[in-house]
Amino acid sequence: MLGTDAKERIYAPVAGDLEKVIANIAGVAESNTSGPPAEIEARLAQVLSTPGKRIRPAITLLVSKLWGRVPDDRTIKMATAVELLHIASLIHDDTVDSADTRRGHATASNLWGGNIAVLLGDFVFATSATFVCDTNSVRLIRRFSQTIAELSRGELNEILDSWTVNTDQPKYLQRIYDKTASLFSTSAESGAVLGEGDEQTVNNLREYGYNLGMAYQVLDDLLDYESTTEQLGKPTANDLSNGVLTLPAILAMEDPSTKAKITKYLTTPAGDRDEFLAPAYDAICQSDALERSRQAVNEYVATAMSRLEALPSSDSREALLHLTDFIRDRKF
């Protein structure tokens, strides 16, 4: 989670606006004339109240202020939409992955079963789209729709590529763009559009979001090998134990001995494979793959920072730079 100092540096320029986003999200679960019945309301309140970093809406709000504009209602609605979309994708991801916890809290699928969790995720997905429509921007509505498709494609590809040794770096990079960087990119692009930046700057900020998102996901995959369950709020070795090859494993497989251990684990029938998980995991950790994955994170972060260079100095620009520092240096 973000520490107090990091929160202050990153969120201070948009703290009040972020509170409005959080209020909008909480309001999704509140009963009204067209709202959900009480049985659904309680479950929505549960999944929407789980504390998160709020990085994506903060990006939208910070980027929108780069030209001195005060975030208006349209920008608040867009920031709300990107966070709701993120929450919905997590509900679905946790359901597909049969995850019991997320950030130390029980997942929707753990609490109420997969069927209810999927439908709750659908409800949040649909609600996020209504907030985007309130921006009255066809460009942003289209981009948001594309992002939903990309998120779904990324999850599908992860499932289809699991328990095989066929995942290479290009497949992996496409998958993490779809699953993670696409929404980071959309968060930044939407802020730039609503902040009325010129087209070149909008493109630069979209690339800022893309590189930040790629760094975030590569590091997340790396921390699955470097952190403890208590730090992550979810089990370590989660990717490999679910048959998913991420960058550390893909790089480690360049060594034939390590590849043989990973292949043995992935191709052994389910009832007999558990004894082969630890040797595969240890071989990855003992290789240079973790260091090389860290280098990839640093390269994405450096590129993200470079996309901010042409912007005039401001509190928002400094906050976006601090955000890249946080993503590069976070330990869990």
KOLBA-523297 format. One record per residue (C-alpha): z, x, y; residue in one letter. Coordinates in steps of 0.2 Angstrom, whole numbers, always signed. Example, Ala and Ser with C-alpha at 12.3 -4.5 7.8 and 13.67 -1.06 7.14 Angstrom:
2
      pz      px      py   aa
     +39     +62     -22    a
     +36     +68      -5    s
This chain:
332
      pz      px      py   aa
      +0      +0      +0    m
      -2      +5     +18    l
     +13     +14     +25    g
     +21      +8     +42    t
     +13     +23     +52    d
      -4     +20     +44    a
      -3      +1     +48    k
      +2      +5     +66    e
     -13     +16     +69    r
     -26      +5     +60    i
     -20     -12     +64    y
     -12     -11     +81    a
     -28     -15     +91    p
     -31     -31     +82    v
     -13     -36     +76    a
     -13     -52     +85    g
     -31     -57     +79    d
     -26     -52     +61    l
     -11     -64     +62    e
     -24     -78     +65    k
     -34     -73     +50    v
     -18     -73     +39    i
     -14     -90     +46    a
     -31     -97     +42    n
     -29     -91     +24    i
     -12     -99     +22    a
     -20    -115     +29    g
     -32    -116     +15    v
     -18    -121      +4    a
     -10    -134     +15    e
     -13    -152     +12    s
     -24    -162     +24    n
     -35    -177     +24    t
     -48    -168     +14    s
     -37    -155      +7    g
     -32    -151     -11    p
     -20    -162     -21    p
      -2    -155     -22    a
      -4    -148     -40    e
     -19    -137     -34    i
     -11    -134     -17    e
      +4    -125     -25    a
      -7    -114     -35    r
     -18    -109     -20    l
      -3    -105     -10    a
      +3     -93     -24    q
     -14     -84     -25    v
     -17     -83      -7    l
      +1     -77      -3    s
      +0     -61     -13    t
      +1     -47      +0    p
     -14     -36      +2    g
     -20     -22     +13    k
     -31     -34     +24    r
     -43     -19     +26    i
     -59     -29     +26    r
     -54     -42     +40    p
     -47     -28     +50    a
     -64     -19     +49    i
     -73     -35     +55    t
     -61     -37     +70    l
     -60     -18     +75    l
     -79     -16     +74    v
     -81     -32     +85    s
     -71     -24     +98    k
     -80      -8    +100    l
     -90     -14    +115    w
     -75     -21    +124    g
     -76     -39    +118    r
     -61     -49    +114    v
     -63     -56     +96    p
     -67     -75     +98    d
     -65     -89     +86    d
     -82     -85     +77    r
     -76     -67     +74    t
     -59     -73     +68    i
     -68     -85     +56    k
     -79     -71     +49    m
     -64     -60     +46    a
     -56     -74     +37    t
     -71     -77     +27    a
     -72     -59     +21    v
     -54     -59     +16    e
     -56     -75      +6    l
     -71     -68      -3    l
     -61     -53      -7    h
     -47     -63     -14    i
     -59     -74     -24    a
     -67     -59     -32    s
     -50     -52     -37    l
     -45     -69     -45    i
     -61     -68     -55    h
     -60     -50     -59    d
     -42     -51     -66    d
     -48     -66     -76    t
     -62     -57     -84    v
     -52     -41     -87    d
     -37     -51     -94    s
     -26     -43     -82    a
      -8     -48     -82    d
      -3     -41     -64    t
     -11     -37     -48    r
      -1     -27     -35    r
     +15     -30     -45    g
     +12     -49     -45    h
      +7     -60     -60    a
     -11     -64     -59    t
     -18     -82     -59    a
     -25     -81     -76    s
      -8     -74     -83    n
      +2     -89     -74    l
     -10    -103     -78    w
     -24     -98     -90    g
     -42     -92     -88    g
     -49    -109     -85    n
     -38    -114     -70    i
     -40     -96     -63    a
     -59     -97     -63    v
     -59    -113     -54    l
     -46    -108     -42    l
     -57     -93     -38    g
     -72    -104     -36    d
     -62    -115     -24    f
     -58     -99     -13    v
     -76     -93     -14    f
     -83    -110      -8    a
     -70    -110      +6    t
     -74     -93     +12    s
     -92     -99     +14    a
     -87    -114     +26    t
     -79    -101     +37    f
     -95     -91     +38    v
    -104    -107     +42    c
     -93    -109     +57    d
    -100     -93     +65    t
    -117    -102     +67    n
    -126     -86     +63    s
    -140     -88     +50    v
    -140     -69     +49    r
    -122     -68     +44    l
    -123     -83     +32    i
    -138     -75     +23    r
    -129     -58     +22    r
    -113     -67     +15    f
    -123     -76      +2    s
    -131     -60      -3    q
    -114     -52      -4    t
    -108     -65     -16    i
    -123     -62     -27    a
    -120     -43     -27    e
    -101     -46     -31    l
    -106     -56     -46    s
    -120     -44     -52    r
    -107     -30     -51    g
     -95     -39     -62    e
    -109     -44     -74    l
    -115     -26     -76    n
     -98     -20     -79    e
     -96     -32     -93    i
    -113     -28    -100    l
    -111      -9     -99    d
     -93      -9    -106    s
     -90      -2    -124    w
    -106      +8    -123    t
    -109     +26    -118    v
    -125     +22    -109    n
    -117     +21     -91    t
    -124     +35     -80    d
    -121     +39     -62    q
    -135     +29     -55    p
    -129     +13     -64    k
    -111     +17     -59    y
    -115     +19     -41    l
    -125      +3     -41    q
    -111      -6     -49    r
     -97      +0     -37    i
    -109      -4     -22    y
    -110     -22     -29    d
     -92     -24     -33    k
     -84     -16     -18    t
     -95      -7      -5    a
    -106     -23      -2    s
     -91     -32      +5    l
     -85     -17     +16    f
    -103     -16     +22    s
    -104     -34     +26    t
     -87     -33     +35    s
     -93     -20     +46    a
    -110     -27     +49    e
    -103     -44     +54    s
     -91     -37     +66    g
    -106     -27     +74    a
    -117     -43     +75    v
    -103     -53     +83    l
     -98     -39     +95    g
    -116     -39    +100    e
    -120     -21     +96    g
    -138     -15     +97    d
    -148     -15     +81    e
    -147      +4     +78    q
    -128      +3     +80    t
    -127     -12     +68    v
    -136      -2     +55    n
    -124     +13     +58    n
    -109      +2     +56    l
    -116      -6     +41    r
    -118     +12     +33    e
    -100     +16     +39    y
     -94      +1     +29    g
    -105      +6     +14    y
     -98     +24     +13    n
     -81     +18     +16    l
     -82      +6      +2    g
     -90     +18     -10    m
     -76     +31      -6    a
     -63     +17      -8    y
     -69     +12     -26    q
     -72     +30     -32    v
     -54     +34     -27    l
     -48     +18     -35    d
     -56     +24     -51    d
     -49     +41     -49    l
     -32     +35     -46    l
     -33     +26     -63    d
     -31     +43     -70    y
     -19     +51     -57    e
      -6     +38     -53    s
      +8     +29     -62    t
      +8     +10     -67    t
     +22      +8     -54    e
     +12     +15     -40    q
      -4      +6     -44    l
      +4     -11     -47    g
      -7     -12     -63    k
      -8      -2     -79    p
     -15     +15     -78    t
     -30     +20     -90    a
     -35      +2     -87    n
     -54      +6     -85    d
     -55     +16    -101    l
     -44      +5    -111    s
     -56      -9    -107    n
     -71      +1    -112    g
     -77      +4     -94    v
     -84     +21     -89    l
     -81     +26     -71    t
     -85     +42     -62    l
     -71     +53     -69    p
     -76     +48     -87    a
     -95     +50     -84    i
     -93     +67     -76    l
     -81     +72     -90    a
     -94     +67    -103    m
    -105     +82     -98    e
     -94     +92    -109    d
    -100     +88    -127    p
     -82     +89    -134    s
     -75     +77    -121    t
     -90     +66    -124    k
     -87     +65    -143    a
     -69     +60    -140    k
     -74     +46    -128    i
     -88     +40    -139    t
     -76     +40    -154    k
     -65     +28    -144    y
     -79     +17    -137    l
     -88     +15    -154    t
     -73     +12    -166    t
     -70      -6    -171    p
     -57     -15    -160    a
     -43     -15    -173    g
     -44      +4    -176    d
     -48     +11    -159    r
     -31     +12    -151    d
     -27     +29    -159    e
     -42     +37    -150    f
     -38     +31    -133    l
     -25     +45    -128    a
     -36     +59    -134    p
     -51     +53    -124    a
     -40     +50    -109    y
     -31     +67    -110    d
     -48     +75    -111    a
     -54     +67     -95    i
     -38     +72     -86    c
     -40     +90     -92    q
     -58     +92     -87    s
     -64     +96     -69    d
     -70     +78     -68    a
     -55     +73     -57    l
     -58     +86     -44    e
     -77     +82     -44    r
     -73     +64     -41    s
     -61     +69     -27    r
     -76     +79     -19    q
     -87     +63     -20    a
     -73     +53     -11    v
     -73     +67      +3    n
     -92     +66      +5    e
     -92     +47      +7    y
     -78     +48     +19    v
     -87     +62     +29    a
    -103     +52     +30    t
     -93     +36     +36    a
     -85     +46     +50    m
    -102     +53     +55    s
    -108     +35     +58    r
     -95     +33     +72    l
     -99     +48     +81    e
    -111     +40     +94    a
     -99     +26     +99    l
     -89     +28    +115    p
     -70     +32    +113    s
     -59     +17    +111    s
     -43     +11    +102    d
     -54      +2     +89    s
     -65     +18     +86    r
     -49     +28     +83    e
     -42     +15     +72    a
     -58     +15     +61    l
     -57     +34     +60    l
     -39     +32     +55    h
     -44     +20     +41    l
     -56     +33     +34    t
     -41     +46     +34    d
     -31     +33     +25    f
     -44     +29     +11    i
     -47     +48      +8    r
     -28     +52      +7    d
     -20     +37      -2    r
     -11     +41     -18    k
     -11     +23     -25    f
